[in-house]
Structures are given as structure tokens and as C-alpha cells.
Amino acid sequence: MIRETPQEFLDILKSYVPDPQKPVGVARQEFSEFFAEFQTDERPAVEQIAIRDDLQGVWCSVPEAVPDRTLLFFHGGGFTVGSTADHLGLCAELARVAQSRVFSVDYRLAPEHTFPAQVEDAVAAYRYLASHGYPPHRIIPVGISAGGTLVLDLLLTLRDQHLLMPPAAVCMSPIVDLAFGGESVTTNRDNDWLTAARLAAIRTLYLGGRDPDDPLASPVHANLYGLPRLYIQTGTGELMYDDISAFAKKAKWAGGQVSFEIWEGMFHFWQIFGKQVPEARAAVAHVGAFVQETFGR
């Protein structure tokens, strides 16, 4: 069980929801320091790589990693905060349970860089790997929250550009509809640490006035044919539970192989809180099992 009562823990998390009234740099620093504190103490060996002058990737390695397996990781933070540095505990866990190296992408953030800059960065990172000796069939994109959105955007772009696809992808609590129209936004308001106001701020800052129904902004509106295997996690307590469920159903209707895993009582981004939430480490272990099964085919 969570060491504090769930409501106490959610209240703590709510107190660190990024405040749009604060300077961007302050909000990012507070997010980074706070969320790093609640991850496991596992830390990978890291090596920073320049994908472009304005785009960095970080190799995260653990002794268990098989050299020719790569997880292309996109961090969370609502497209406005977050970095590899404040997801290192999660990266280490993923590397260990998947027995894979992790290549984490520090994509550009809003409001300085609005949609679709982040999508462009995701594609650039994938192209970087493919051009540096990492074949697509040995790469699995993995993302959490906004990072899960970028995983889907990457797949849609690769498909539309007729590029070689990875064999599978993992989305943990992805943002799939920037309209945030699901009933769970209201019914789960006491079960999640995210707030409707934070969701609205994400939409405004990320899109910069662009259409929230754009299929790359809200993948639930995309044509989902021709995607590789998807493994999607959501918690029943998430504000976006209904949106994610609708996306998973649509992906299945499009003929895709979708493993949709629902975690009872879990809130948004729970997978990162390895120190506090036993279900976090369990969920990451499930990701590892999916990755290993995929690479073992």
C-alpha cells in the first residue's frame, strides 16, 4: 500500500502541480526536484549525446542491459516541464526490467517551443538511432504521460512517411485528447493529483493557438491503421481514464494489436513513484515483460 493514505499522497502531489503564474524556470526546477525524490534510488550510468545542436539524448545503461536492445524514452511533464534528469530512477528501472539500454530524449518544451516541435524532436531522435547503427526492429519507443503522446505521434509520422517501424511501443498514461472531454475529468477529480485547470494550461501552452483536434496533438483523432503492437497502461483514478480507454478501443477497431492494461485505483503518472507506490514498480515490471517478450520474438 501507499505509505501515506492515498488522499494524503495525492494532496502532496497536487501541491507540486506546475503553477502557470510562476516563471517557467522556477516551475521546471520545482517539478524536477520534487518528482526525482519519489522515484526509486536506482540510477543508471549516463552518457549525453547531441542529436542536434538544440536536441540532446541521454544513454542510460545498467549491467543487465543487452547491448542491441534500445528503449527510446520520452519523459512526462505535460510538454512544459520534465527532463531525463528527473526521470532517471524510472529510466534505470525500465533498463533493468527490460534488459535494454534506454535512450532518453530531452525534447524541446513549451511555451518556448510549441506543437509540433516536440513531435519533430521525437522523429529526429528515432532517425538518429536508425542512422547510428540501431536498427528499427531492435528499438521500442516508451513514453509516460506527454511522452506517451510523443510515442504515438512518432508511430503515426513513421507510418505516413513510409519509414521502417519499430516492432512495438509502450504508452504509460498517455495524453491522447487535448480536448480532455471524457467524463472521468469530472468523476475522478478527487482520485487524481492532476486538475482540470492543469489540463487546460497544458492545452494552451503546448498548442499555442493550434487546433486541439489535429491528429498529432490528439492521437485519438488519428487514423490508427498500420501501427505496431501497442502496450498501454492507465489507472481507473486518472482524469484521462475515459480518453485513454477510448483511444485503446479505437486502436483495436483499426485492427491493431493492443494490450490495454487497467490498474485499479491508480492515478496519473503513478508508474514513476517507485518509493511510495508498490503498484508503480509492478507496472514497470509489466512493461519490462512486454519488451522482453517482443524482443524475444
C-alpha positions as a Markdown table, in Angstrom:
| # | Residue | x | y | z |
|---|---|---|---|---|
| 1 | Met | 0.0 | 0.0 | 0.0 |
| 2 | Ile | 1.0 | 3.6 | -0.4 |
| 3 | Arg | 2.8 | 4.7 | 2.8 |
| 4 | Glu | 0.6 | 7.7 | 3.3 |
| 5 | Thr | -3.1 | 7.3 | 2.8 |
| 6 | Pro | -3.9 | 7.8 | -0.9 |
| 7 | Gln | -5.6 | 11.1 | -0.3 |
| 8 | Glu | -2.6 | 12.5 | 1.7 |
| 9 | Phe | -0.3 | 11.4 | -1.0 |
| 10 | Leu | -2.5 | 13.0 | -3.7 |
| 11 | Asp | -2.6 | 16.2 | -1.7 |
| 12 | Ile | 1.2 | 16.3 | -1.6 |
| 13 | Leu | 1.3 | 15.8 | -5.4 |
| 14 | Lys | -1.3 | 18.4 | -6.0 |
| 15 | Ser | 0.8 | 21.0 | -4.2 |
| 16 | Tyr | 3.5 | 20.5 | -6.8 |
| 17 | Val | 1.4 | 20.8 | -9.9 |
| 18 | Pro | 3.2 | 23.4 | -12.1 |
| 19 | Asp | 1.8 | 26.8 | -11.5 |
| 20 | Pro | 1.4 | 28.8 | -14.8 |
| 21 | Gln | 1.8 | 32.0 | -12.8 |
| 22 | Lys | 5.4 | 31.2 | -11.8 |
| 23 | Pro | 8.4 | 31.8 | -14.1 |
| 24 | Val | 8.9 | 28.8 | -16.4 |
| 25 | Gly | 12.4 | 28.1 | -15.0 |
| 26 | Val | 11.1 | 28.1 | -11.4 |
| 27 | Ala | 8.2 | 25.7 | -12.2 |
| 28 | Arg | 10.6 | 23.3 | -14.0 |
| 29 | Gln | 13.1 | 23.3 | -11.2 |
| 30 | Glu | 10.4 | 22.6 | -8.6 |
| 31 | Phe | 8.9 | 19.8 | -10.7 |
| 32 | Ser | 12.4 | 18.2 | -11.3 |
| 33 | Glu | 13.4 | 18.3 | -7.7 |
| 34 | Phe | 10.1 | 17.0 | -6.3 |
| 35 | Phe | 9.5 | 14.2 | -8.7 |
| 36 | Ala | 13.0 | 12.9 | -8.6 |
| 37 | Glu | 12.6 | 12.5 | -4.9 |
| 38 | Phe | 9.8 | 9.9 | -5.2 |
| 39 | Gln | 11.5 | 7.6 | -7.7 |
| 40 | Thr | 13.5 | 4.5 | -6.7 |
| 41 | Asp | 17.1 | 5.1 | -5.8 |
| 42 | Glu | 18.3 | 3.1 | -8.8 |
| 43 | Arg | 20.4 | 5.2 | -11.1 |
| 44 | Pro | 21.9 | 4.2 | -14.4 |
| 45 | Ala | 25.2 | 5.1 | -15.9 |
| 46 | Val | 24.6 | 8.0 | -18.3 |
| 47 | Glu | 26.2 | 9.5 | -21.4 |
| 48 | Gln | 24.8 | 12.6 | -23.0 |
| 49 | Ile | 24.7 | 12.8 | -26.8 |
| 50 | Ala | 23.9 | 15.7 | -29.2 |
| 51 | Ile | 21.2 | 14.7 | -31.6 |
| 52 | Arg | 21.2 | 18.3 | -32.9 |
| 53 | Asp | 22.6 | 21.5 | -31.5 |
| 54 | Asp | 19.3 | 22.1 | -29.8 |
| 55 | Leu | 18.3 | 18.5 | -29.0 |
| 56 | Gln | 20.0 | 16.2 | -26.5 |
| 57 | Gly | 19.7 | 12.5 | -25.8 |
| 58 | Val | 21.0 | 10.6 | -22.8 |
| 59 | Trp | 22.1 | 7.0 | -22.9 |
| 60 | Cys | 21.0 | 5.2 | -19.6 |
| 61 | Ser | 22.7 | 1.9 | -19.0 |
| 62 | Val | 22.6 | -0.8 | -16.3 |
| 63 | Pro | 24.6 | -4.0 | -16.1 |
| 64 | Glu | 21.6 | -6.1 | -17.1 |
| 65 | Ala | 21.1 | -4.4 | -20.4 |
| 66 | Val | 21.6 | -6.4 | -23.7 |
| 67 | Pro | 23.6 | -4.1 | -26.0 |
| 68 | Asp | 21.4 | -4.5 | -29.1 |
| 69 | Arg | 18.1 | -3.7 | -27.3 |
| 70 | Thr | 17.1 | 0.0 | -27.1 |
| 71 | Leu | 14.2 | 1.7 | -25.4 |
| 72 | Leu | 13.6 | 5.2 | -27.0 |
| 73 | Phe | 12.2 | 7.0 | -23.9 |
| 74 | Phe | 10.2 | 10.2 | -23.8 |
| 75 | His | 9.6 | 11.7 | -20.3 |
| 76 | Gly | 6.4 | 13.2 | -18.9 |
| 77 | Gly | 5.6 | 16.7 | -17.7 |
| 78 | Gly | 2.7 | 18.0 | -19.9 |
| 79 | Phe | 5.0 | 19.2 | -22.7 |
| 80 | Thr | 6.1 | 22.1 | -20.4 |
| 81 | Val | 8.3 | 20.6 | -17.7 |
| 82 | Gly | 10.3 | 17.5 | -17.1 |
| 83 | Ser | 13.6 | 16.1 | -18.4 |
| 84 | Thr | 15.8 | 13.0 | -18.4 |
| 85 | Ala | 17.3 | 14.2 | -15.1 |
| 86 | Asp | 14.1 | 14.0 | -13.2 |
| 87 | His | 13.2 | 10.6 | -14.7 |
| 88 | Leu | 16.5 | 8.8 | -14.1 |
| 89 | Gly | 15.0 | 6.4 | -11.5 |
| 90 | Leu | 12.3 | 5.4 | -13.9 |
| 91 | Cys | 14.9 | 5.0 | -16.7 |
| 92 | Ala | 17.0 | 2.8 | -14.5 |
| 93 | Glu | 14.0 | 0.6 | -13.7 |
| 94 | Leu | 13.0 | 0.3 | -17.3 |
| 95 | Ala | 16.5 | -0.6 | -18.3 |
| 96 | Arg | 16.8 | -3.3 | -15.7 |
| 97 | Val | 13.4 | -5.0 | -16.2 |
| 98 | Ala | 13.6 | -4.8 | -20.0 |
| 99 | Gln | 17.3 | -5.7 | -20.0 |
| 100 | Ser | 17.7 | -2.9 | -22.5 |
| 101 | Arg | 19.6 | 0.3 | -22.9 |
| 102 | Val | 17.5 | 3.4 | -22.6 |
| 103 | Phe | 18.0 | 6.4 | -24.9 |
| 104 | Ser | 16.1 | 9.3 | -23.2 |
| 105 | Val | 15.2 | 12.4 | -25.3 |
| 106 | Asp | 15.3 | 15.9 | -23.8 |
| 107 | Tyr | 12.8 | 17.3 | -26.3 |
| 108 | Arg | 12.1 | 21.0 | -26.5 |
| 109 | Leu | 9.4 | 22.3 | -24.2 |
| 110 | Ala | 6.5 | 24.7 | -24.4 |
| 111 | Pro | 5.8 | 27.6 | -24.2 |
| 112 | Glu | 9.1 | 28.5 | -25.8 |
| 113 | His | 8.6 | 25.7 | -28.3 |
| 114 | Thr | 5.0 | 24.8 | -29.1 |
| 115 | Phe | 3.5 | 22.0 | -31.0 |
| 116 | Pro | 4.7 | 20.3 | -33.3 |
| 117 | Ala | 8.3 | 21.0 | -32.2 |
| 118 | Gln | 8.1 | 18.1 | -29.7 |
| 119 | Val | 6.9 | 15.7 | -32.4 |
| 120 | Glu | 9.7 | 16.8 | -34.7 |
| 121 | Asp | 12.2 | 16.1 | -31.9 |
| 122 | Ala | 10.8 | 12.6 | -31.4 |
| 123 | Val | 11.2 | 11.8 | -35.0 |
| 124 | Ala | 14.7 | 13.2 | -35.1 |
| 125 | Ala | 15.7 | 11.0 | -32.1 |
| 126 | Tyr | 14.4 | 7.9 | -33.9 |
| 127 | Arg | 16.2 | 8.9 | -37.1 |
| 128 | Tyr | 19.4 | 9.5 | -35.1 |
| 129 | Leu | 19.3 | 6.0 | -33.7 |
| 130 | Ala | 18.5 | 4.4 | -37.0 |
| 131 | Ser | 21.4 | 6.2 | -38.7 |
| 132 | His | 23.9 | 5.3 | -36.0 |
| 133 | Gly | 23.6 | 1.5 | -36.2 |
| 134 | Tyr | 20.5 | 0.9 | -34.2 |
| 135 | Pro | 18.0 | -1.0 | -36.5 |
| 136 | Pro | 14.3 | -0.2 | -36.0 |
| 137 | His | 13.5 | -3.8 | -35.2 |
| 138 | Arg | 15.7 | -3.5 | -32.1 |
| 139 | Ile | 14.1 | -0.2 | -30.9 |
| 140 | Ile | 10.9 | 0.1 | -28.8 |
| 141 | Pro | 9.6 | 3.6 | -28.1 |
| 142 | Val | 8.4 | 4.1 | -24.5 |
| 143 | Gly | 6.8 | 7.2 | -23.0 |
| 144 | Ile | 4.9 | 8.3 | -19.9 |
| 145 | Ser | 2.2 | 11.0 | -19.9 |
| 146 | Ala | 3.1 | 13.6 | -22.6 |
| 147 | Gly | 5.9 | 11.2 | -23.5 |
| 148 | Gly | 3.3 | 8.6 | -24.3 |
| 149 | Thr | 1.7 | 11.0 | -26.7 |
| 150 | Leu | 5.0 | 11.5 | -28.4 |
| 151 | Val | 5.4 | 7.8 | -28.8 |
| 152 | Leu | 2.1 | 7.7 | -30.7 |
| 153 | Asp | 3.0 | 10.8 | -32.8 |
| 154 | Leu | 6.3 | 9.1 | -33.7 |
| 155 | Leu | 4.5 | 6.0 | -34.9 |
| 156 | Leu | 1.9 | 8.0 | -36.9 |
| 157 | Thr | 4.7 | 10.0 | -38.6 |
| 158 | Leu | 6.8 | 7.0 | -39.4 |
| 159 | Arg | 3.8 | 5.3 | -41.0 |
| 160 | Asp | 2.8 | 8.3 | -43.0 |
| 161 | Gln | 6.4 | 8.8 | -44.2 |
| 162 | His | 6.7 | 5.1 | -45.1 |
| 163 | Leu | 9.7 | 4.6 | -42.8 |
| 164 | Leu | 10.6 | 1.4 | -41.1 |
| 165 | Met | 8.6 | 1.0 | -37.9 |
| 166 | Pro | 9.7 | -0.4 | -34.5 |
| 167 | Pro | 8.1 | -3.8 | -33.6 |
| 168 | Ala | 6.1 | -2.4 | -30.7 |
| 169 | Ala | 5.6 | 0.6 | -28.5 |
| 170 | Val | 4.7 | 1.4 | -24.8 |
| 171 | Cys | 2.5 | 4.2 | -23.6 |
| 172 | Met | 2.1 | 4.8 | -19.9 |
| 173 | Ser | -0.8 | 7.1 | -19.1 |
| 174 | Pro | -0.6 | 8.9 | -22.4 |
| 175 | Ile | -2.3 | 12.2 | -23.2 |
| 176 | Val | -4.5 | 11.3 | -26.2 |
| 177 | Asp | -7.1 | 14.0 | -26.5 |
| 178 | Leu | -6.3 | 17.7 | -25.7 |
| 179 | Ala | -10.0 | 18.5 | -25.5 |
| 180 | Phe | -10.0 | 16.4 | -22.3 |
| 181 | Gly | -13.6 | 15.7 | -22.9 |
| 182 | Gly | -14.0 | 12.4 | -21.1 |
| 183 | Glu | -16.4 | 12.2 | -18.1 |
| 184 | Ser | -13.6 | 11.0 | -15.9 |
| 185 | Val | -12.1 | 14.5 | -15.9 |
| 186 | Thr | -15.1 | 15.3 | -13.6 |
| 187 | Thr | -15.8 | 12.0 | -11.9 |
| 188 | Asn | -12.1 | 11.4 | -11.0 |
| 189 | Arg | -11.4 | 14.9 | -9.7 |
| 190 | Asp | -10.9 | 13.5 | -6.2 |
| 191 | Asn | -9.0 | 10.5 | -7.3 |
| 192 | Asp | -6.1 | 12.1 | -9.2 |
| 193 | Trp | -3.5 | 14.7 | -8.4 |
| 194 | Leu | -3.9 | 16.4 | -11.8 |
| 195 | Thr | -6.5 | 19.1 | -12.0 |
| 196 | Ala | -8.8 | 20.3 | -14.8 |
| 197 | Ala | -7.0 | 23.6 | -14.6 |
| 198 | Arg | -3.7 | 22.0 | -15.2 |
| 199 | Leu | -5.0 | 20.1 | -18.2 |
| 200 | Ala | -6.3 | 23.4 | -19.7 |
| 201 | Ala | -2.9 | 25.0 | -19.1 |
| 202 | Ile | -1.2 | 22.1 | -20.9 |
| 203 | Arg | -3.5 | 22.6 | -23.9 |
| 204 | Thr | -3.0 | 26.3 | -24.0 |
| 205 | Leu | 0.8 | 26.3 | -23.5 |
| 206 | Tyr | 1.5 | 23.3 | -25.8 |
| 207 | Leu | -0.7 | 24.2 | -28.7 |
| 208 | Gly | 0.0 | 27.9 | -28.8 |
| 209 | Gly | -3.4 | 28.5 | -30.6 |
| 210 | Arg | -3.2 | 25.5 | -32.9 |
| 211 | Asp | -6.2 | 23.1 | -33.3 |
| 212 | Pro | -6.5 | 20.6 | -30.5 |
| 213 | Asp | -8.2 | 18.2 | -32.9 |
| 214 | Asp | -5.0 | 17.9 | -35.0 |
| 215 | Pro | -4.3 | 14.1 | -35.0 |
| 216 | Leu | -0.7 | 14.6 | -33.8 |
| 217 | Ala | -1.9 | 16.9 | -31.0 |
| 218 | Ser | -4.7 | 14.5 | -30.1 |
| 219 | Pro | -3.9 | 11.0 | -31.4 |
| 220 | Val | -7.5 | 9.8 | -30.6 |
| 221 | His | -8.5 | 11.7 | -33.8 |
| 222 | Ala | -5.9 | 10.0 | -36.0 |
| 223 | Asn | -6.4 | 7.1 | -38.4 |
| 224 | Leu | -4.8 | 4.4 | -36.4 |
| 225 | Tyr | -4.3 | 1.7 | -39.1 |
| 226 | Gly | -0.9 | 0.1 | -39.6 |
| 227 | Leu | 0.6 | 0.8 | -36.2 |
| 228 | Pro | 2.8 | -1.8 | -34.5 |
| 229 | Arg | 1.8 | -3.6 | -31.3 |
| 230 | Leu | 0.8 | -1.2 | -28.5 |
| 231 | Tyr | 1.0 | -1.8 | -24.8 |
| 232 | Ile | -1.0 | 0.9 | -23.0 |
| 233 | Gln | -1.4 | 1.4 | -19.2 |
| 234 | Thr | -3.9 | 3.6 | -17.4 |
| 235 | Gly | -5.3 | 3.8 | -13.9 |
| 236 | Thr | -9.0 | 4.0 | -13.0 |
| 237 | Gly | -8.4 | 7.1 | -10.9 |
| 238 | Glu | -6.9 | 9.1 | -13.8 |
| 239 | Leu | -8.7 | 12.3 | -15.0 |
| 240 | Met | -7.9 | 11.0 | -18.5 |
| 241 | Tyr | -9.1 | 7.4 | -17.9 |
| 242 | Asp | -12.0 | 7.7 | -20.3 |
| 243 | Asp | -9.9 | 9.4 | -23.0 |
| 244 | Ile | -7.2 | 6.7 | -22.8 |
| 245 | Ser | -9.9 | 3.9 | -22.9 |
| 246 | Ala | -11.5 | 5.5 | -26.0 |
| 247 | Phe | -8.1 | 5.6 | -27.7 |
| 248 | Ala | -7.4 | 1.9 | -26.9 |
| 249 | Lys | -10.8 | 0.9 | -28.2 |
| 250 | Lys | -10.3 | 2.9 | -31.4 |
| 251 | Ala | -6.8 | 1.4 | -32.0 |
| 252 | Lys | -8.3 | -2.1 | -31.7 |
| 253 | Trp | -11.1 | -1.2 | -34.1 |
| 254 | Ala | -8.4 | -0.1 | -36.6 |
| 255 | Gly | -7.0 | -3.7 | -36.5 |
| 256 | Gly | -4.1 | -3.1 | -34.2 |
| 257 | Gln | -2.7 | -5.5 | -31.6 |
| 258 | Val | -3.4 | -3.6 | -28.4 |
| 259 | Ser | -2.6 | -4.8 | -24.9 |
| 260 | Phe | -4.6 | -2.4 | -22.7 |
| 261 | Glu | -3.9 | -2.7 | -19.0 |
| 262 | Ile | -6.1 | -1.0 | -16.5 |
| 263 | Trp | -4.8 | -0.5 | -12.9 |
| 264 | Glu | -7.5 | -0.3 | -10.3 |
| 265 | Gly | -7.3 | 2.9 | -8.2 |
| 266 | Met | -4.1 | 4.3 | -9.8 |
| 267 | Phe | -3.8 | 7.9 | -10.6 |
| 268 | His | -1.9 | 9.7 | -13.4 |
| 269 | Phe | 1.8 | 9.1 | -13.7 |
| 270 | Trp | 1.8 | 6.6 | -10.8 |
| 271 | Gln | 4.5 | 4.5 | -12.5 |
| 272 | Ile | 7.2 | 7.0 | -11.6 |
| 273 | Phe | 6.6 | 6.9 | -7.8 |
| 274 | Gly | 8.6 | 3.8 | -7.1 |
| 275 | Lys | 9.4 | 4.8 | -3.5 |
| 276 | Gln | 5.8 | 5.4 | -2.5 |
| 277 | Val | 3.6 | 3.2 | -4.6 |
| 278 | Pro | 4.1 | -0.6 | -4.9 |
| 279 | Glu | 2.0 | -0.6 | -8.0 |
| 280 | Ala | 4.5 | 1.7 | -9.6 |
| 281 | Arg | 7.2 | -0.9 | -9.6 |
| 282 | Ala | 4.8 | -3.6 | -10.6 |
| 283 | Ala | 3.6 | -1.6 | -13.6 |
| 284 | Val | 7.2 | -1.0 | -14.7 |
| 285 | Ala | 7.8 | -4.7 | -14.4 |
| 286 | His | 4.9 | -5.4 | -16.7 |
| 287 | Val | 6.5 | -3.0 | -19.2 |
| 288 | Gly | 9.7 | -5.0 | -18.9 |
| 289 | Ala | 7.9 | -8.3 | -19.5 |
| 290 | Phe | 6.2 | -6.9 | -22.7 |
| 291 | Val | 9.5 | -5.5 | -24.0 |
| 292 | Gln | 11.4 | -8.8 | -23.4 |
| 293 | Glu | 8.6 | -10.8 | -25.0 |
| 294 | Thr | 8.7 | -8.5 | -28.0 |
| 295 | Phe | 12.5 | -8.6 | -28.4 |
| 296 | Gly | 12.4 | -12.4 | -27.9 |
| 297 | Arg | 10.2 | -13.0 | -30.9 |
